Amino acid sequence: MKQEIKPATGKLGILVVGLGGAVSTTMITGTLAARKGLAKPIGSISQMATMKMEDGQEKLIKDIVPLTDLNNVVFGGWDIFPDNVFDAAVYADVLKAKDLLAVKDELEVIKPMTAAFDHNWAKRLNGTHVKPIENRWDMMEALRKDIRDFKVANNCERVAVLWAASTEIYIPMSDEHMSLDALEAAMKSDNKDVISPSMCYAYAAIAEGAPFIMGAPNLCVDIPAMWEFSKKMDVPIAGKDFKSGQTLMKTVLAPMFKTRMLGVSGWFSTNILGNRDGEVLDDPDNFKTKEVSKLSVIDNIFEPEKYPDLYGDVYHKVRINYYPPRKDNKEAWDNIDIFGWMGYPMEIKVNFLCRDSILAAPIALDLVLFCDLALRAHMSGIQTWLSFFCKSPMHEFNQEPVHDLFIQWRMVKETLRNMIGEKSPSYLD
Ligand SMILES: NC(=O)c1ccc[n+]([C@@H]2O[C@H](COP(=O)([O-])OP(=O)(O)OC[C@H]3O[C@@H](n4cnc5c(N)ncnc54)[C@H](O)[C@@H]3O)[C@@H](O)[C@H]2O)c1
């Protein structure tokens, strides 16, 4: 049945936490360049992908569902450094000068609001552009005010909040995260051990009726209290951890091994990267958050309990090494030990020389645009259909995450079809 979707009228404010980061500045520059016709939005599903319709016609997704047009997007956000987006993009050193200069005027006027920050949650960072507020509840209230003020100042009809800031330290889920009442009590009593700054941003966004997207592996909205709050406020939440490079490869290769019934005895993944993200992840507590996110993928796809002979004993290791000379140009190596007929071993080596932010930028944009669509279609809570974009797809306790990229792609298309009341075509698409 066709869902009622409010049209994408007026302006959409995209408020990015970590506005001056590599992913944010690359996403913003590319979006501004695309709407001026200076660059193609390559890698963006919302802008470039097509789908077959019931009648056999192939259409662009953006012509099938009412997505916000890039011309109607306004950017803003927060960072712990005061640089405007142009200066921050120069520092991030992802894009060439000619690409930045082409939209310099627009980038320079996007300036970060002061951040909600706690050094204990990202020990390698020392920013000064920070709200002089210690108490978590007050932090959250100040962020709510920022969102409201931005909306008025920029004449926005809607706002979405995207976390593209540094990965926080690892914390396990605890009693304070289990219900909205418990979470609010912990925020009000300023329990800094269990309430991260990112939770303050997420709570503020949801309270203001704005979708919240978690691009890092932080626990943040991946807790029952936030699921409850987002449903109560009729707001979508999505995440977590952009699936940009090495994990993208894993979620393509692992389903191939499984479909062919080939066994796997080991999978060793290592990376070097030299951007600020790499520096933050060099701290063991911050790396732990990323490691948990990266490790969960292959077990879920292989289903070792169903196929013990093939995947009952996979040795899986993930390493990230901070190596400054590489900057944003990450290099990833995977060594996969597989076995075939009669148990004979084989090896596969993958060497991916990727550009981290070039891969992540369109994912960030797509997550925002699809969450804004979900908001207008009254789809609240976790948006599992957006698992396609995430390394560690959020799911409730009674659900299993889906990691296989091809099943995830199907989920995107089926959800979009359901929204407009279309059936799948009878042939493969
Ligand atoms: N690039 C990728 O391919 C990729 C993939 C998956 C996830 N991620 C995640 O996305 C995030 C951004 O990556 P990046 O390469 O742009 O990192 P980055 O270090 O360049 O940018 C992060 C920005 O966040 C800011 N920041 C940190 N804490 C903040 C806070 N509390 N409030 C406001 N701003 C804050 C930093 O000052 C910095 O400008 C990281 O968490 C990273 O792990 C990136």
Ligand as a Chemical Component Dictionary entry (heavy atoms), coordinates in Angstrom:
data_LIG
# 
_chem_comp.id                   LIG 
_chem_comp.type                 NON-POLYMER 
_chem_comp.pdbx_formal_charge   0 
_chem_comp.three_letter_code    LIG 
# 
loop_
_chem_comp_atom.comp_id 
_chem_comp_atom.atom_id 
_chem_comp_atom.alt_atom_id 
_chem_comp_atom.type_symbol 
_chem_comp_atom.charge 
_chem_comp_atom.model_Cartn_x 
_chem_comp_atom.model_Cartn_y 
_chem_comp_atom.model_Cartn_z 
_chem_comp_atom.pdbx_ordinal 
LIG N1  N1  N 0  36.314 8.300  6.044  1  
LIG C1  C1  C 0  35.772 7.118  6.109  2  
LIG O1  O1  O 0  35.858 6.348  5.175  3  
LIG C2  C2  C 0  34.991 6.731  7.323  4  
LIG C3  C3  C 0  34.348 5.500  7.307  5  
LIG C4  C4  C 0  33.604 5.110  8.418  6  
LIG C5  C5  C 0  33.501 5.962  9.496  7  
LIG N2  N2  N 1  34.166 7.131  9.505  8  
LIG C6  C6  C 0  34.055 7.946  10.698 9  
LIG O2  O2  O 0  33.609 9.239  10.369 10 
LIG C7  C7  C 0  34.133 10.153 11.313 11 
LIG C8  C8  C 0  34.762 11.307 10.551 12 
LIG O3  O3  O 0  35.901 10.873 9.838  13 
LIG P1  P1  P 0  36.926 11.952 9.269  14 
LIG O4  O4  O 0  37.938 11.210 8.470  15 
LIG O5  O5  O -1 36.196 13.074 8.666  16 
LIG O6  O6  O 0  37.622 12.438 10.643 17 
LIG P2  P2  P 0  38.261 13.865 10.971 18 
LIG O7  O7  O 0  39.127 13.616 12.160 19 
LIG O8  O8  O 0  38.850 14.497 9.766  20 
LIG O9  O9  O 0  37.001 14.755 11.380 21 
LIG C9  C9  C 0  36.366 14.665 12.599 22 
LIG C10 C10 C 0  36.004 16.071 13.035 23 
LIG O10 O10 O 0  35.219 15.958 14.230 24 
LIG C11 C11 C 0  35.566 17.009 15.085 25 
LIG N3  N3  N 0  35.068 16.646 16.414 26 
LIG C12 C12 C 0  35.524 15.703 17.270 27 
LIG N4  N4  N 0  34.744 15.622 18.354 28 
LIG C13 C13 C 0  33.756 16.544 18.186 29 
LIG C14 C14 C 0  32.633 16.911 18.961 30 
LIG N5  N5  N 0  32.371 16.346 20.143 31 
LIG N6  N6  N 0  31.820 17.890 18.485 32 
LIG C15 C15 C 0  32.069 18.474 17.288 33 
LIG N7  N7  N 0  33.118 18.150 16.509 34 
LIG C16 C16 C 0  33.946 17.190 16.951 35 
LIG C17 C17 C 0  37.069 17.096 14.912 36 
LIG O11 O11 O 0  37.559 18.345 15.356 37 
LIG C18 C18 C 0  37.212 16.916 13.414 38 
LIG O12 O12 O 0  37.142 18.141 12.724 39 
LIG C19 C19 C 0  35.115 9.371  12.191 40 
LIG O13 O13 O 0  34.478 8.989  13.378 41 
LIG C20 C20 C 0  35.408 8.167  11.363 42 
LIG O14 O14 O 0  35.780 7.038  12.141 43 
LIG C21 C21 C 0  34.904 7.550  8.425  44 
# 
loop_
_chem_comp_bond.comp_id 
_chem_comp_bond.atom_id_1 
_chem_comp_bond.atom_id_2 
_chem_comp_bond.value_order 
_chem_comp_bond.pdbx_ordinal 
LIG N1  C1  SING 1  
LIG C1  O1  DOUB 2  
LIG C1  C2  SING 3  
LIG C2  C3  SING 4  
LIG C2  C21 DOUB 5  
LIG C3  C4  DOUB 6  
LIG C4  C5  SING 7  
LIG C5  N2  DOUB 8  
LIG N2  C6  SING 9  
LIG N2  C21 SING 10 
LIG C6  O2  SING 11 
LIG C6  C20 SING 12 
LIG O2  C7  SING 13 
LIG C7  C8  SING 14 
LIG C7  C19 SING 15 
LIG C8  O3  SING 16 
LIG O3  P1  SING 17 
LIG P1  O4  DOUB 18 
LIG P1  O5  SING 19 
LIG P1  O6  SING 20 
LIG O6  P2  SING 21 
LIG P2  O7  DOUB 22 
LIG P2  O8  SING 23 
LIG P2  O9  SING 24 
LIG O9  C9  SING 25 
LIG C9  C10 SING 26 
LIG C10 O10 SING 27 
LIG C10 C18 SING 28 
LIG O10 C11 SING 29 
LIG C11 N3  SING 30 
LIG C11 C17 SING 31 
LIG N3  C12 SING 32 
LIG N3  C16 SING 33 
LIG C12 N4  DOUB 34 
LIG N4  C13 SING 35 
LIG C13 C14 SING 36 
LIG C13 C16 DOUB 37 
LIG C14 N5  SING 38 
LIG C14 N6  DOUB 39 
LIG N6  C15 SING 40 
LIG C15 N7  DOUB 41 
LIG N7  C16 SING 42 
LIG C17 O11 SING 43 
LIG C17 C18 SING 44 
LIG C18 O12 SING 45 
LIG C19 O13 SING 46 
LIG C19 C20 SING 47 
LIG C20 O14 SING 48 
# 
